[in-house]
Amino acid sequence: MRNFKEKLCIVEIWITSIFISLLILLNMAEVLSRYVFNYSLFWVSDMSLLLFTWIAFLGTDIYFHLKRHVSVDYFVKNLSGFWRDILNLSMICVVCIFCLVLALGSIKYFIAQKGMVTEALHIPNMLFTLPLFIFAVSNLLEFVLDLKDFLQNVISGGLGNRKDYLVKAESIGDHQ
């Protein structure tokens, strides 16, 4: 299952890179069109919002997968092994619950948007909600796997008597 998540992360990196490039090019074309040719590309706003939504959620998912999410290391590093484990377990459980609620909520919102489209390009509004669902399900999978690893390490070494299993990935390039 981790292998699937690694491959998904690589796909997300490529999609996000392409979408960032498209977003930059589209906005440069809009600025050029508006100020040089005195003509506005009315549809760039819809497309930029769609691309930015995908970039934000896929990019956040990448950082969660690579364990580069924000944490207050000063406090975590100063805790004893037992309390650090309790904090890690609590964080994993809270994030799993959050991702589950987010996934279920995004499905309801996705269904409610059926038939709705953007004004300029008539892009289905569901495409704006889809990255939220992908983010929630992908992170739920990631943190359920973390919970499984955590529990296996606790069973084998006891609470507070093991190596920290939340190891940060070396770099994005190592996954390719």
Buried (B, 14 or more C-beta within 10 A) or exposed (E): EEEEEEEBBBEBBEBBEEBBEBBEEBBEEBEEBEEEEEEEBEBBBBBBBBBBBBBBBBBBBBEBBBEEEEBEEEEBEEBEBEEBBBBBBEBBEEBBEBBBEBBEBBBEBBEEBEEEBBEEEEBBBBBBBBBBBBBBBBBBBBBBBBBEBBEEBBEEBEBBEBEEBBEEBEEEEEBE
